[in-house]
């Protein structure tokens, strides 16, 4: 099992300690690109890929741990796009 497959499996298990950096790696594996909001964007982030709907999130802070509802939303969107 590759590291990518392990990260995807970890995402699907919805762990309580899934980090922002892990999310960037998972979505990067699907060729999503991280776009920050710019100077005034604050913690808003957007993951885009031309053929799929964008994934819009707030970067978690102060701890880089994603909330469960964020994981569920990401899994739902990747499933709708046929990536999972």
Secondary structure in CASP SS format (residue, H / E / C, confidence):
PFRMAT SS
TARGET T0000
AUTHOR 0000-0000-0000
METHOD secondary structure of the structure
MODEL  1
X C 1.00
X C 1.00
X H 1.00
X H 1.00
X H 1.00
X H 1.00
X H 1.00
X H 1.00
X H 1.00
X H 1.00
X H 1.00
X H 1.00
X C 1.00
X C 1.00
X C 1.00
X C 1.00
X C 1.00
X C 1.00
X E 1.00
X H 1.00
X H 1.00
X H 1.00
X H 1.00
X H 1.00
X H 1.00
X H 1.00
X H 1.00
X H 1.00
X H 1.00
X C 1.00
X C 1.00
X C 1.00
X E 1.00
X E 1.00
X E 1.00
X E 1.00
X C 1.00
X C 1.00
X C 1.00
X C 1.00
X C 1.00
X C 1.00
X C 1.00
X E 1.00
X E 1.00
X E 1.00
X E 1.00
X E 1.00
X E 1.00
X C 1.00
X C 1.00
X E 1.00
X E 1.00
X E 1.00
X E 1.00
X E 1.00
X E 1.00
X E 1.00
X C 1.00
X C 1.00
X C 1.00
X C 1.00
X C 1.00
X C 1.00
X E 1.00
X C 1.00
X C 1.00
X H 1.00
X H 1.00
X H 1.00
X H 1.00
X H 1.00
X H 1.00
X H 1.00
X H 1.00
X H 1.00
X H 1.00
X H 1.00
X H 1.00
X H 1.00
X C 1.00
X C 1.00
X C 1.00
X C 1.00
END
